[in-house]
């Protein structure tokens, strides 16, 4: 972090997008803004890390093949 002071309003705006960012489904400008914010906000970076680990765990639990219909 480069002396950036966390802005709680910015954190509130990004909170709804952290799960999509963790899953890799957030795109475009929202993704860019989210990544910029997370790079400078320890609180949101920590939450993104937790969400990413949860998403990775869920993917490991998912079956490797599709069940028959």
LINUR-V136189 format. One line per field, one symbol per residue. ss: DSSP state (A for helix, B for strand, O for the rest). phi: phi as a letter, one per 30 degrees, with the letter a starting at -180 (. if undefined). burial: # if it has 24 or more other ideal C-beta (glycine too) atoms within 12 Angstrom, else .. A space follows every 50 residues. Layout:
BEGIN
ss = ???
phi = ???
burial = ???
END
This chain:
BEGIN
ss = OOOOOOOAAAAAAAAOOAAAAAAOOOOAAAAAAAAAAAAAOAAAAAAAAA AAAAAAAAAAAOOOOOOOO
phi = .cidcdceddddddedcddddddicdbidddddddddddcbddddddddd ddddddddddddddbdddd
burial = ..........#..#..##..##...#.......##.##..#..##.##.. #..................
END
